[in-house]
C-alpha cells in the first residue's frame, strides 16, 4: 500500500463500504463524507462524522500494521489508557477509533502525564508475550545487538565509525539486560500530540517491545528545560525497583540503545519513500556516537 493508493477514489470507496458495515455492527451510522486528514508513507488517516461523533479510520502500511492487533491487546489489559477500537481488520491493517478529544498543545504539558505512562508500562509488563504475538517488533536488550546488525544492513551511508560500534552496542545491551526495570511496551513516539487530555495515549503505530526506559528518548529530546522534571516525573513509577542513581544510569543507556530501534522504525515507516524524512534512519544511527543520548 502507498500514498497514491490511499488517495485514490477507488480505494476510498472500498474503505467507506467497509467502514459503513463495521459502524452498523456497532449501532452507528455515518452522517457525512469520509475526509482525508493525513497521508504519509506509513499510514493514511481519515475521519467521518457519525451519529456517535467523529470516527477515525487509519490504514497502515504492512510494515506498521501491528498497531491494529496491538490495540486489542492494550484495550484488554489497560482499557483506561487507550481508546476502545470500534473495528479492526488486521489483514488489511485497518483500524477505526472513536474521537479521543483534545491532545496536549505544548510539549511541557507532557510532564504531568509521564507518571501515568510509566505506571501503564508496569501494568503491561506481564503482557509482553501478547504484545509480541500481536506483531510488535522485538527490541528487548537481548535482541538489540542483532537489531544493530540489521540496521547496518538496511540503512545507507552509515559512517565507518558507527558501523564499527557492534562490540560497544553488545556491551551496552548486556548491561541493560541486567536492569531490574522490566521490558514492556515502548510507544516510541511520545510527543504532545499523542497524549490525550483525559489521560489516555494515542497513535501506537511506532511501538516496539523494549526496556521500558527507551520510551523517554523522544519526550526528553523535546522537553528542553523541562527535561529534568519530565525525567523525574516518569521515574516515579519505578522508584521501588532500584536506587535513583541506578535508574538514571539505566534510563541513559536505554535511550541510547533506543536510537537503534528508532532507526529501524523509521526504515519500516518510510517503506522505500523519500521525502523530508529520508535521512531519519541514518541520523538515528549516527546519533549513537553523540555525547548526549538525547541528540
C-alpha positions as CSV (number, residue, x, y, z in Angstrom):
1,X,0.0,0.0,0.0
2,X,1.2,3.5,-0.8
3,X,0.2,7.2,-0.7
4,X,-1.3,7.2,-4.2
5,X,-3.4,4.2,-3.4
6,X,-4.9,5.7,-0.2
7,X,-5.7,8.9,-2.0
8,X,-7.4,7.1,-4.9
9,X,-11.2,7.3,-5.3
10,X,-11.4,3.5,-5.8
11,X,-9.6,2.7,-2.5
12,X,-11.6,5.3,-0.6
13,X,-14.9,4.0,-1.9
14,X,-14.0,0.5,-0.8
15,X,-12.9,1.8,2.6
16,X,-16.2,3.7,3.0
17,X,-18.1,0.5,2.3
18,X,-16.2,-1.4,4.9
19,X,-16.4,1.4,7.4
20,X,-20.2,1.7,7.0
21,X,-20.6,-2.1,7.6
22,X,-18.4,-2.0,10.7
23,X,-20.2,1.1,12.1
24,X,-23.5,-0.6,11.5
25,X,-22.3,-3.6,13.5
26,X,-21.6,-1.1,16.4
27,X,-25.0,0.6,16.0
28,X,-23.5,3.7,14.5
29,X,-24.4,5.5,11.2
30,X,-22.1,7.7,9.2
31,X,-23.8,11.1,8.5
32,X,-21.2,12.7,6.3
33,X,-18.4,12.0,3.8
34,X,-15.0,10.5,4.6
35,X,-12.3,13.2,4.7
36,X,-8.6,12.8,4.4
37,X,-6.7,14.1,7.3
38,X,-3.1,12.9,6.8
39,X,-1.5,10.5,4.3
40,X,2.1,9.5,4.8
41,X,4.2,6.5,3.7
42,X,3.4,4.8,7.0
43,X,-0.4,5.3,7.1
44,X,-3.4,7.1,5.7
45,X,-5.7,8.8,8.3
46,X,-9.3,9.7,7.5
47,X,-12.3,10.9,9.5
48,X,-16.0,10.9,9.1
49,X,-18.9,12.3,11.2
50,X,-21.3,9.8,12.6
51,X,-24.3,9.5,15.0
52,X,-21.8,8.8,17.7
53,X,-19.5,11.7,16.9
54,X,-16.4,11.8,14.7
55,X,-14.6,8.5,14.0
56,X,-11.1,7.9,12.7
57,X,-10.1,5.4,10.1
58,X,-6.4,4.5,9.9
59,X,-4.9,2.4,7.2
60,X,-1.3,1.4,7.9
61,X,1.4,0.2,5.5
62,X,2.1,-3.6,6.0
63,X,5.3,-2.9,8.0
64,X,3.4,-0.8,10.5
65,X,0.2,-2.8,10.7
66,X,0.9,-4.4,14.1
67,X,-0.8,-1.4,15.7
68,X,-4.2,-3.0,14.7
69,X,-3.7,-6.1,16.8
70,X,-1.8,-4.1,19.5
71,X,-4.9,-2.0,20.2
72,X,-6.8,-5.1,21.0
73,X,-4.2,-6.2,23.5
74,X,-3.9,-2.8,25.1
75,X,-7.6,-2.3,25.4
76,X,-7.9,-5.7,27.1
77,X,-5.0,-5.0,29.5
78,X,-5.2,-1.3,30.2
79,X,-8.6,-0.1,29.0
80,X,-8.3,3.2,30.9
81,X,-5.2,4.2,29.0
82,X,-6.3,3.7,25.3
83,X,-9.2,4.3,23.1
84,X,-11.6,1.4,22.5
85,X,-11.4,0.3,18.9
86,X,-14.8,0.3,17.0
87,X,-13.5,-2.0,14.3
88,X,-10.3,-3.7,13.2
89,X,-9.1,-5.6,10.1
90,X,-5.6,-6.9,10.9
91,X,-5.2,-8.5,7.5
92,X,-5.6,-5.1,5.8
93,X,-4.1,-3.0,8.6
94,X,-7.3,-1.0,9.1
95,X,-8.4,0.4,12.4
96,X,-11.4,2.5,13.4
97,X,-11.3,4.6,16.6
98,X,-13.7,7.0,18.2
99,X,-12.6,10.6,18.7
100,X,-10.5,10.9,21.8
101,X,-11.0,14.6,22.4
102,X,-8.2,17.2,22.6
103,X,-4.5,16.3,22.8
104,X,-1.8,18.3,24.6
105,X,-0.9,21.5,23.0
106,X,2.6,22.2,24.5
107,X,5.5,19.8,25.0
108,X,5.9,20.9,28.6
109,X,2.4,19.6,29.4
110,X,3.7,16.0,29.0
111,X,5.4,16.2,32.4
112,X,2.2,15.8,34.3
113,X,1.2,12.7,32.3
114,X,4.5,10.8,32.3
115,X,3.9,9.1,35.7
116,X,0.7,7.5,34.4
117,X,2.6,6.4,31.3
118,X,5.3,4.8,33.4
119,X,2.7,3.0,35.5
120,X,1.0,1.8,32.4
121,X,4.3,0.2,31.4
122,X,4.5,-1.5,34.7
123,X,0.9,-2.8,34.2
124,X,1.7,-4.0,30.7
125,X,5.0,-5.8,31.5
126,X,3.2,-9.1,32.3
127,X,1.6,-8.9,28.9
128,X,4.8,-8.7,26.9
129,X,4.2,-12.1,25.2
130,X,0.8,-11.0,24.0
131,X,2.2,-7.7,22.7
132,X,4.9,-9.6,20.8
133,X,2.3,-12.0,19.4
134,X,0.5,-9.0,18.0
135,X,3.5,-8.5,15.8
136,X,5.1,-5.6,17.6
137,X,8.8,-5.5,16.9
138,X,11.1,-7.1,19.5
139,X,13.6,-4.6,20.7
140,X,14.4,-6.2,24.0
141,X,18.0,-5.6,25.2
142,X,19.0,-9.2,24.4
143,X,17.9,-8.7,20.8
144,X,19.5,-5.3,20.2
145,X,23.0,-6.4,19.0
146,X,21.2,-8.4,16.3
147,X,19.0,-5.4,15.6
148,X,22.1,-3.2,15.2
149,X,23.4,-5.6,12.6
150,X,20.0,-5.5,10.9
151,X,20.0,-1.7,10.9
152,X,23.5,-1.6,9.3
153,X,22.2,-3.8,6.5
154,X,19.2,-1.7,5.6
155,X,20.4,1.9,6.3
156,X,22.5,3.6,3.7
157,X,25.7,5.7,4.1
158,X,26.4,4.8,7.8
159,X,29.8,6.2,8.7
160,X,32.5,3.6,9.3
161,X,33.0,4.6,13.0
162,X,29.3,3.9,13.6
163,X,29.4,0.6,11.8
164,X,32.3,-0.4,14.0
165,X,30.3,0.1,17.2
166,X,29.0,-3.5,17.3
167,X,31.1,-4.5,20.4
168,X,30.2,-1.4,22.3
169,X,26.5,-1.9,21.4
170,X,26.7,-5.5,22.7
171,X,28.3,-4.3,25.9
172,X,25.5,-1.7,26.4
173,X,22.9,-4.3,25.8
174,X,24.4,-6.8,28.2
175,X,24.3,-4.2,30.9
176,X,20.8,-3.2,30.1
177,X,19.6,-6.8,30.1
178,X,20.6,-6.9,33.8
179,X,18.4,-3.9,34.7
180,X,15.7,-4.5,37.4
181,X,13.4,-2.4,35.2
182,X,11.1,-4.7,33.1
183,X,10.8,-4.8,29.4
184,X,7.4,-3.5,28.3
185,X,5.7,-1.5,25.5
186,X,7.7,1.4,24.2
187,X,5.3,3.8,22.4
188,X,8.4,5.1,20.5
189,X,6.9,8.4,19.5
190,X,5.7,10.2,22.7
191,X,5.2,13.8,21.7
192,X,2.4,16.1,22.9
193,X,0.1,15.2,20.1
194,X,0.0,11.6,21.2
195,X,-1.2,12.4,24.8
196,X,-5.0,12.8,25.1
197,X,-6.0,15.2,27.8
198,X,-8.2,12.6,29.5
199,X,-5.1,10.6,30.4
200,X,-5.1,8.1,27.5
201,X,-2.3,7.6,25.0
202,X,-2.8,7.6,21.2
203,X,-1.2,6.5,17.9
204,X,0.7,3.3,18.7
205,X,2.0,2.6,15.2
206,X,5.7,3.1,16.1
207,X,5.5,0.8,19.1
208,X,8.2,-1.8,20.0
209,X,8.9,-4.0,23.0
210,X,12.0,-2.7,24.7
211,X,13.5,-1.8,28.0
212,X,10.7,0.5,29.5
213,X,13.0,3.5,29.7
214,X,13.6,3.6,26.0
215,X,10.2,5.3,25.8
216,X,11.8,8.5,27.1
217,X,14.1,9.0,24.1
218,X,11.5,11.1,22.2
219,X,9.9,13.1,25.1
220,X,13.2,14.0,26.7
221,X,14.6,15.2,23.4
222,X,11.6,17.6,23.1
223,X,11.2,18.9,26.7
224,X,14.2,21.2,26.7
225,X,14.4,23.0,30.1
226,X,11.6,20.8,31.4
227,X,13.7,17.7,30.7
228,X,14.8,17.0,34.3
229,X,11.2,17.5,35.6
230,X,9.9,15.1,32.9
231,X,12.5,12.5,33.7
232,X,11.9,12.7,37.4
233,X,8.1,12.5,37.0
234,X,8.4,9.5,34.8
235,X,10.7,7.7,37.2
236,X,8.1,7.9,40.0
237,X,6.6,4.7,38.7
238,X,9.9,2.8,39.1
239,X,11.4,4.1,42.4
240,X,10.6,0.8,44.1
241,X,12.9,-1.2,41.8
242,X,16.4,0.4,42.3
243,X,18.2,3.4,43.8
244,X,17.9,6.6,41.9
245,X,21.4,6.6,40.6
246,X,20.9,3.1,39.0
247,X,17.6,4.2,37.5
248,X,19.2,7.3,36.0
249,X,22.0,5.2,34.5
250,X,19.6,2.7,33.1
251,X,17.5,5.5,31.6
252,X,20.5,7.0,29.8
253,X,21.6,3.6,28.4
254,X,18.1,2.6,27.3
255,X,17.6,5.9,25.5
256,X,20.9,5.5,23.7
257,X,20.2,1.9,22.6
258,X,16.7,3.0,21.7
259,X,18.2,5.0,18.8
260,X,18.7,1.7,17.0
261,X,15.0,0.9,17.4
262,X,14.1,4.4,16.1
263,X,16.3,3.9,13.1
264,X,14.6,0.7,12.2
265,X,11.1,2.1,12.9
266,X,11.8,5.0,10.5
267,X,13.0,2.4,7.9
268,X,9.8,0.5,8.2
269,X,7.7,3.6,8.2
270,X,9.3,5.1,5.1
271,X,8.8,1.9,3.1
272,X,11.2,3.0,0.4
273,X,9.7,6.5,0.1
274,X,12.0,9.5,0.3
275,X,10.7,12.9,1.2
276,X,11.6,15.1,4.2
277,X,12.2,12.1,6.5
278,X,14.5,10.2,4.1
279,X,17.6,10.7,6.3
280,X,15.9,9.8,9.6
281,X,17.1,6.2,9.8
282,X,20.7,7.2,9.2
283,X,20.5,10.2,11.5
284,X,19.4,8.0,14.4
285,X,22.3,5.6,13.9
286,X,24.8,8.4,13.7
287,X,23.4,9.7,16.9
288,X,24.7,6.6,18.7
289,X,28.1,8.3,19.0
290,X,26.9,11.7,20.1
291,X,27.8,12.8,23.7
292,X,24.2,13.4,24.7
293,X,22.0,10.3,24.3
294,X,19.0,12.6,23.6
295,X,20.6,14.2,20.5
